[in-house]
Amino acid sequence: MDMVAPDDMVETKRELRNEIVENKVEPAMVKDINKTKKKKMVAKTDITGDLNDRIYGIVGHTKHSLSSLLVNPHVFDFEERAAEEKIILVARPHWFTNVSWIIISILLVLAPSLLGFIPIIDDIPARFKTIGVLVWYLITFAYAFENFLSWYFDVYIITDERVIDISFNNLLDKKFSEAKLSMIQDVTSRVSGLGQTMFNYGTVYIQTAAEVAEIQFEMIPNPEKIIKVLQLLRQEEERETLEGRVR
């Protein structure tokens, strides 16, 4: 005679209860997890937007490609940047540092026009005069172009993860130095001389615990603003560490 044992009935009820739990409780838990993730993403977006606003409040909106300060630039990039790394600020030497080589270049351009006042020049054949003037202008152009490239590509970069110094001495010499924001120990600045005081530019010294003991942002405009931006980013880096948001 076939009969159902009491133990079998208990086991069947337990299985039904498990199915109800799986069908009703688990989706609710998944929804809660998704809501929590969305809240974290919104909070992180709000923090990023707030950070950008504060940086704009310190430095202002400067995005021209030839500016000495570029804030959140879309016109600048560098090869060593990581995929998710965001460029916060790019600094170049102040425009006033270009005055000396610009004046020299102008004088070099005007120099051939003064050759007529030298009597011995009249004895040189016209063909050699033309060749000499062309060579002179080529040298002048090379001098001015190399100085411009040195100013344009000699940049100091602050990202959301590190500070970077790219020194461009000439077409064949490039130096790359970096330190993570978490490795920065001290930041100081120096403004010396009449020109630096009048036009408000100087050098920022960044002491680090990295392999490069010190990184210098030389002759950049508004050094006190750069220090404020670094302090702000260091505070944000510490907050991310505490909240476990560090990449």
C-alpha positions as YAML, in Angstrom:
chain: A
units: angstrom
residues:
- id: 1
  name: MET
  ca: [0.00, 0.00, 0.00]
- id: 2
  name: ASP
  ca: [1.51, 3.31, -1.09]
- id: 3
  name: MET
  ca: [1.45, 6.04, 1.57]
- id: 4
  name: VAL
  ca: [3.12, 9.46, 1.94]
- id: 5
  name: ALA
  ca: [5.36, 9.64, 4.98]
- id: 6
  name: PRO
  ca: [5.09, 12.71, 7.28]
- id: 7
  name: ASP
  ca: [8.75, 13.54, 6.62]
- id: 8
  name: ASP
  ca: [8.04, 13.82, 2.89]
- id: 9
  name: MET
  ca: [5.25, 16.37, 3.51]
- id: 10
  name: VAL
  ca: [7.54, 18.55, 5.65]
- id: 11
  name: GLU
  ca: [10.24, 18.46, 3.00]
- id: 12
  name: THR
  ca: [7.76, 19.46, 0.28]
- id: 13
  name: LYS
  ca: [6.55, 22.48, 2.29]
- id: 14
  name: ARG
  ca: [10.16, 23.56, 2.88]
- id: 15
  name: GLU
  ca: [10.90, 23.46, -0.87]
- id: 16
  name: LEU
  ca: [7.83, 25.55, -1.62]
- id: 17
  name: ARG
  ca: [8.89, 28.11, 0.98]
- id: 18
  name: ASN
  ca: [12.36, 28.31, -0.58]
- id: 19
  name: GLU
  ca: [10.83, 28.93, -4.03]
- id: 20
  name: ILE
  ca: [8.73, 31.78, -2.62]
- id: 21
  name: VAL
  ca: [11.78, 33.31, -1.00]
- id: 22
  name: GLU
  ca: [13.77, 33.01, -4.22]
- id: 23
  name: ASN
  ca: [11.00, 34.50, -6.35]
- id: 24
  name: LYS
  ca: [10.01, 37.38, -4.05]
- id: 25
  name: VAL
  ca: [12.85, 38.29, -1.75]
- id: 26
  name: GLU
  ca: [15.81, 38.03, -4.11]
- id: 27
  name: PRO
  ca: [14.49, 40.48, -6.76]
- id: 28
  name: ALA
  ca: [13.78, 42.97, -3.99]
- id: 29
  name: MET
  ca: [17.33, 42.58, -2.73]
- id: 30
  name: VAL
  ca: [18.68, 43.05, -6.27]
- id: 31
  name: LYS
  ca: [16.63, 46.23, -6.64]
- id: 32
  name: ASP
  ca: [18.02, 47.55, -3.36]
- id: 33
  name: ILE
  ca: [21.56, 46.82, -4.51]
- id: 34
  name: ASN
  ca: [20.96, 48.58, -7.83]
- id: 35
  name: LYS
  ca: [19.48, 51.57, -6.02]
- id: 36
  name: THR
  ca: [22.53, 51.71, -3.75]
- id: 37
  name: LYS
  ca: [24.88, 51.59, -6.76]
- id: 38
  name: LYS
  ca: [22.93, 54.34, -8.50]
- id: 39
  name: LYS
  ca: [23.08, 56.50, -5.37]
- id: 40
  name: LYS
  ca: [26.85, 56.01, -5.19]
- id: 41
  name: MET
  ca: [27.23, 56.91, -8.88]
- id: 42
  name: VAL
  ca: [25.11, 60.05, -8.44]
- id: 43
  name: ALA
  ca: [27.06, 61.00, -5.33]
- id: 44
  name: LYS
  ca: [30.37, 60.55, -7.15]
- id: 45
  name: THR
  ca: [29.11, 62.66, -10.08]
- id: 46
  name: ASP
  ca: [28.01, 65.38, -7.68]
- id: 47
  name: ILE
  ca: [31.42, 65.35, -5.98]
- id: 48
  name: THR
  ca: [33.20, 65.62, -9.35]
- id: 49
  name: GLY
  ca: [30.98, 68.48, -10.47]
- id: 50
  name: ASP
  ca: [31.44, 70.27, -7.16]
- id: 51
  name: LEU
  ca: [35.22, 69.81, -7.41]
- id: 52
  name: ASN
  ca: [35.26, 71.32, -10.90]
- id: 53
  name: ASP
  ca: [33.20, 74.29, -9.71]
- id: 54
  name: ARG
  ca: [35.61, 74.91, -6.85]
- id: 55
  name: ILE
  ca: [38.62, 74.72, -9.19]
- id: 56
  name: TYR
  ca: [36.94, 77.17, -11.56]
- id: 57
  name: GLY
  ca: [36.31, 79.40, -8.56]
- id: 58
  name: ILE
  ca: [40.03, 79.41, -7.76]
- id: 59
  name: VAL
  ca: [41.62, 79.68, -11.20]
- id: 60
  name: GLY
  ca: [38.79, 80.78, -13.49]
- id: 61
  name: HIS
  ca: [37.85, 79.52, -16.97]
- id: 62
  name: THR
  ca: [40.93, 79.49, -19.20]
- id: 63
  name: LYS
  ca: [40.81, 77.09, -22.16]
- id: 64
  name: HIS
  ca: [42.65, 78.87, -24.99]
- id: 65
  name: SER
  ca: [45.33, 76.60, -26.43]
- id: 66
  name: LEU
  ca: [48.02, 79.30, -26.11]
- id: 67
  name: SER
  ca: [47.10, 80.28, -22.55]
- id: 68
  name: SER
  ca: [49.63, 79.84, -19.75]
- id: 69
  name: LEU
  ca: [46.90, 78.20, -17.66]
- id: 70
  name: LEU
  ca: [44.43, 75.65, -19.05]
- id: 71
  name: VAL
  ca: [41.62, 74.45, -16.76]
- id: 72
  name: ASN
  ca: [39.93, 71.13, -17.64]
- id: 73
  name: PRO
  ca: [41.30, 71.48, -21.19]
- id: 74
  name: HIS
  ca: [39.83, 69.67, -24.19]
- id: 75
  name: VAL
  ca: [42.58, 70.97, -26.48]
- id: 76
  name: PHE
  ca: [45.45, 69.28, -24.66]
- id: 77
  name: ASP
  ca: [46.53, 65.69, -24.05]
- id: 78
  name: PHE
  ca: [49.74, 63.75, -23.42]
- id: 79
  name: GLU
  ca: [50.91, 60.25, -24.32]
- id: 80
  name: GLU
  ca: [51.43, 59.00, -20.76]
- id: 81
  name: ARG
  ca: [47.87, 59.74, -19.60]
- id: 82
  name: ALA
  ca: [45.89, 56.72, -18.32]
- id: 83
  name: ALA
  ca: [42.53, 55.89, -19.87]
- id: 84
  name: GLU
  ca: [40.43, 57.13, -16.91]
- id: 85
  name: GLU
  ca: [42.83, 59.86, -15.80]
- id: 86
  name: LYS
  ca: [41.37, 63.36, -16.00]
- id: 87
  name: ILE
  ca: [43.49, 66.44, -16.68]
- id: 88
  name: ILE
  ca: [42.61, 69.12, -14.13]
- id: 89
  name: LEU
  ca: [45.05, 71.88, -15.00]
- id: 90
  name: VAL
  ca: [47.91, 72.53, -17.42]
- id: 91
  name: ALA
  ca: [50.43, 75.31, -16.76]
- id: 92
  name: ARG
  ca: [53.18, 76.80, -18.92]
- id: 93
  name: PRO
  ca: [55.75, 79.47, -18.10]
- id: 94
  name: HIS
  ca: [54.21, 82.95, -17.98]
- id: 95
  name: TRP
  ca: [54.01, 84.78, -21.32]
- id: 96
  name: PHE
  ca: [56.37, 87.46, -20.00]
- id: 97
  name: THR
  ca: [59.21, 84.92, -20.03]
- id: 98
  name: ASN
  ca: [59.02, 85.00, -23.86]
- id: 99
  name: VAL
  ca: [59.75, 88.72, -24.14]
- id: 100
  name: SER
  ca: [63.54, 88.35, -24.24]
- id: 101
  name: TRP
  ca: [63.73, 85.90, -27.16]
- id: 102
  name: ILE
  ca: [60.96, 87.74, -29.04]
- id: 103
  name: ILE
  ca: [62.94, 91.02, -28.85]
- id: 104
  name: ILE
  ca: [66.12, 89.23, -29.95]
- id: 105
  name: SER
  ca: [64.26, 87.64, -32.89]
- id: 106
  name: ILE
  ca: [62.94, 91.04, -34.01]
- id: 107
  name: LEU
  ca: [66.43, 92.53, -33.87]
- id: 108
  name: LEU
  ca: [67.79, 89.60, -35.89]
- id: 109
  name: VAL
  ca: [65.09, 90.14, -38.53]
- id: 110
  name: LEU
  ca: [65.95, 93.84, -38.79]
- id: 111
  name: ALA
  ca: [69.72, 93.29, -38.81]
- id: 112
  name: PRO
  ca: [70.15, 92.72, -42.62]
- id: 113
  name: SER
  ca: [68.55, 96.10, -43.32]
- id: 114
  name: LEU
  ca: [71.42, 97.74, -41.44]
- id: 115
  name: LEU
  ca: [74.10, 96.16, -43.62]
- id: 116
  name: GLY
  ca: [73.93, 99.09, -46.05]
- id: 117
  name: PHE
  ca: [75.57, 101.29, -43.43]
- id: 118
  name: ILE
  ca: [78.69, 99.09, -43.44]
- id: 119
  name: PRO
  ca: [81.02, 100.17, -46.29]
- id: 120
  name: ILE
  ca: [82.77, 96.83, -46.71]
- id: 121
  name: ILE
  ca: [79.47, 95.15, -47.59]
- id: 122
  name: ASP
  ca: [79.40, 97.02, -50.91]
- id: 123
  name: ASP
  ca: [82.43, 95.05, -52.08]
- id: 124
  name: ILE
  ca: [80.62, 91.71, -51.71]
- id: 125
  name: PRO
  ca: [78.91, 90.38, -54.89]
- id: 126
  name: ALA
  ca: [75.11, 90.67, -54.89]
- id: 127
  name: ARG
  ca: [74.71, 86.89, -55.25]
- id: 128
  name: PHE
  ca: [76.62, 86.22, -52.03]
- id: 129
  name: LYS
  ca: [74.69, 88.98, -50.28]
- id: 130
  name: THR
  ca: [71.40, 87.28, -51.19]
- id: 131
  name: ILE
  ca: [72.60, 83.87, -50.04]
- id: 132
  name: GLY
  ca: [73.94, 85.35, -46.80]
- id: 133
  name: VAL
  ca: [70.65, 87.13, -46.05]
- id: 134
  name: LEU
  ca: [68.64, 83.95, -46.71]
- id: 135
  name: VAL
  ca: [70.88, 81.93, -44.39]
- id: 136
  name: TRP
  ca: [70.57, 84.67, -41.77]
- id: 137
  name: TYR
  ca: [66.76, 84.56, -41.91]
- id: 138
  name: LEU
  ca: [66.76, 80.76, -41.72]
- id: 139
  name: ILE
  ca: [68.89, 80.90, -38.57]
- id: 140
  name: THR
  ca: [66.61, 83.57, -37.13]
- id: 141
  name: PHE
  ca: [63.51, 81.48, -37.86]
- id: 142
  name: ALA
  ca: [65.08, 78.36, -36.32]
- id: 143
  name: TYR
  ca: [66.01, 80.33, -33.18]
- id: 144
  name: ALA
  ca: [62.50, 81.78, -32.75]
- id: 145
  name: PHE
  ca: [60.73, 78.50, -33.59]
- id: 146
  name: GLU
  ca: [62.79, 76.45, -31.13]
- id: 147
  name: ASN
  ca: [62.15, 78.96, -28.33]
- id: 148
  name: PHE
  ca: [58.42, 78.89, -29.06]
- id: 149
  name: LEU
  ca: [58.34, 75.08, -29.04]
- id: 150
  name: SER
  ca: [60.27, 75.02, -25.77]
- id: 151
  name: TRP
  ca: [57.70, 77.34, -24.20]
- id: 152
  name: TYR
  ca: [54.66, 75.58, -25.69]
- id: 153
  name: PHE
  ca: [55.67, 72.00, -24.84]
- id: 154
  name: ASP
  ca: [57.44, 72.70, -21.53]
- id: 155
  name: VAL
  ca: [54.31, 72.05, -19.47]
- id: 156
  name: TYR
  ca: [53.31, 71.22, -15.91]
- id: 157
  name: ILE
  ca: [50.22, 69.05, -15.55]
- id: 158
  name: ILE
  ca: [47.92, 68.37, -12.61]
- id: 159
  name: THR
  ca: [45.53, 65.44, -13.02]
- id: 160
  name: ASP
  ca: [43.10, 63.82, -10.59]
- id: 161
  name: GLU
  ca: [45.84, 61.30, -9.72]
- id: 162
  name: ARG
  ca: [49.28, 62.94, -10.04]
- id: 163
  name: VAL
  ca: [51.43, 65.95, -10.84]
- id: 164
  name: ILE
  ca: [53.62, 65.84, -13.95]
- id: 165
  name: ASP
  ca: [56.56, 67.87, -15.23]
- id: 166
  name: ILE
  ca: [57.34, 67.57, -18.94]
- id: 167
  name: SER
  ca: [60.54, 69.41, -19.81]
- id: 168
  name: PHE
  ca: [61.07, 70.02, -23.52]
- id: 169
  name: ASN
  ca: [64.60, 71.31, -24.03]
- id: 170
  name: ASN
  ca: [64.77, 70.78, -27.79]
- id: 171
  name: LEU
  ca: [63.45, 68.47, -30.49]
- id: 172
  name: LEU
  ca: [65.71, 65.64, -29.30]
- id: 173
  name: ASP
  ca: [65.49, 66.09, -25.52]
- id: 174
  name: LYS
  ca: [62.34, 65.48, -23.47]
- id: 175
  name: LYS
  ca: [62.18, 64.76, -19.73]
- id: 176
  name: PHE
  ca: [59.13, 63.32, -17.92]
- id: 177
  name: SER
  ca: [58.74, 63.44, -14.12]
- id: 178
  name: GLU
  ca: [55.70, 62.53, -12.03]
- id: 179
  name: ALA
  ca: [54.45, 62.02, -8.49]
- id: 180
  name: LYS
  ca: [51.08, 60.82, -7.22]
- id: 181
  name: LEU
  ca: [48.94, 63.26, -5.26]
- id: 182
  name: SER
  ca: [49.04, 60.93, -2.27]
- id: 183
  name: MET
  ca: [52.87, 61.19, -2.24]
- id: 184
  name: ILE
  ca: [52.96, 65.00, -1.96]
- id: 185
  name: GLN
  ca: [54.33, 66.11, 1.40]
- id: 186
  name: ASP
  ca: [54.71, 69.87, 1.09]
- id: 187
  name: VAL
  ca: [54.03, 72.63, -1.44]
- id: 188
  name: THR
  ca: [55.71, 76.06, -1.41]
- id: 189
  name: SER
  ca: [56.13, 78.91, -3.89]
- id: 190
  name: ARG
  ca: [58.62, 81.68, -4.59]
- id: 191
  name: VAL
  ca: [58.08, 85.00, -6.39]
- id: 192
  name: SER
  ca: [61.25, 87.07, -6.70]
- id: 193
  name: GLY
  ca: [62.27, 90.11, -8.71]
- id: 194
  name: LEU
  ca: [60.42, 93.09, -10.11]
- id: 195
  name: GLY
  ca: [59.08, 91.32, -13.21]
- id: 196
  name: GLN
  ca: [57.70, 88.33, -11.30]
- id: 197
  name: THR
  ca: [56.08, 90.59, -8.70]
- id: 198
  name: MET
  ca: [54.49, 92.89, -11.28]
- id: 199
  name: PHE
  ca: [53.11, 90.10, -13.47]
- id: 200
  name: ASN
  ca: [52.45, 87.66, -10.61]
- id: 201
  name: TYR
  ca: [54.39, 84.60, -11.67]
- id: 202
  name: GLY
  ca: [56.94, 82.41, -9.94]
- id: 203
  name: THR
  ca: [58.01, 78.87, -9.12]
- id: 204
  name: VAL
  ca: [56.05, 76.25, -7.16]
- id: 205
  name: TYR
  ca: [58.13, 73.65, -5.29]
- id: 206
  name: ILE
  ca: [56.40, 70.30, -4.67]
- id: 207
  name: GLN
  ca: [58.13, 68.07, -2.13]
- id: 208
  name: THR
  ca: [57.22, 64.40, -2.54]
- id: 209
  name: ALA
  ca: [57.90, 61.01, -1.03]
- id: 210
  name: ALA
  ca: [58.20, 59.51, -4.52]
- id: 211
  name: GLU
  ca: [61.34, 58.59, -6.46]
- id: 212
  name: VAL
  ca: [61.52, 62.21, -7.65]
- id: 213
  name: ALA
  ca: [62.03, 64.09, -4.39]
- id: 214
  name: GLU
  ca: [60.98, 67.48, -5.77]
- id: 215
  name: ILE
  ca: [59.00, 68.66, -8.76]
- id: 216
  name: GLN
  ca: [59.24, 72.31, -9.77]
- id: 217
  name: PHE
  ca: [56.63, 74.25, -11.71]
- id: 218
  name: GLU
  ca: [58.92, 77.03, -12.95]
- id: 219
  name: MET
  ca: [57.82, 80.57, -13.84]
- id: 220
  name: ILE
  ca: [54.10, 79.75, -13.91]
- id: 221
  name: PRO
  ca: [51.38, 82.40, -13.46]
- id: 222
  name: ASN
  ca: [49.45, 82.73, -10.19]
- id: 223
  name: PRO
  ca: [51.52, 80.29, -8.11]
- id: 224
  name: GLU
  ca: [49.32, 80.84, -5.04]
- id: 225
  name: LYS
  ca: [46.29, 79.60, -7.02]
- id: 226
  name: ILE
  ca: [48.18, 76.50, -8.10]
- id: 227
  name: ILE
  ca: [48.93, 75.75, -4.44]
- id: 228
  name: LYS
  ca: [45.22, 76.10, -3.56]
- id: 229
  name: VAL
  ca: [44.28, 73.69, -6.37]
- id: 230
  name: LEU
  ca: [46.84, 71.15, -5.14]
- id: 231
  name: GLN
  ca: [45.55, 71.46, -1.58]
- id: 232
  name: LEU
  ca: [42.00, 70.90, -2.81]
- id: 233
  name: LEU
  ca: [42.98, 67.82, -4.82]
- id: 234
  name: ARG
  ca: [44.96, 66.39, -1.90]
- id: 235
  name: GLN
  ca: [41.90, 66.77, 0.34]
- id: 236
  name: GLU
  ca: [39.75, 65.03, -2.27]
- id: 237
  name: GLU
  ca: [42.34, 62.25, -2.56]
- id: 238
  name: GLU
  ca: [42.24, 61.70, 1.21]
- id: 239
  name: ARG
  ca: [38.43, 61.65, 1.12]
- id: 240
  name: GLU
  ca: [38.44, 59.05, -1.66]
- id: 241
  name: THR
  ca: [40.86, 56.91, 0.35]
- id: 242
  name: LEU
  ca: [38.61, 57.02, 3.41]
- id: 243
  name: GLU
  ca: [35.50, 56.22, 1.35]
- id: 244
  name: GLY
  ca: [37.23, 53.49, -0.65]
- id: 245
  name: ARG
  ca: [36.76, 55.25, -3.99]
- id: 246
  name: VAL
  ca: [40.43, 55.19, -5.01]
- id: 247
  name: ARG
  ca: [40.98, 53.53, -8.41]
...
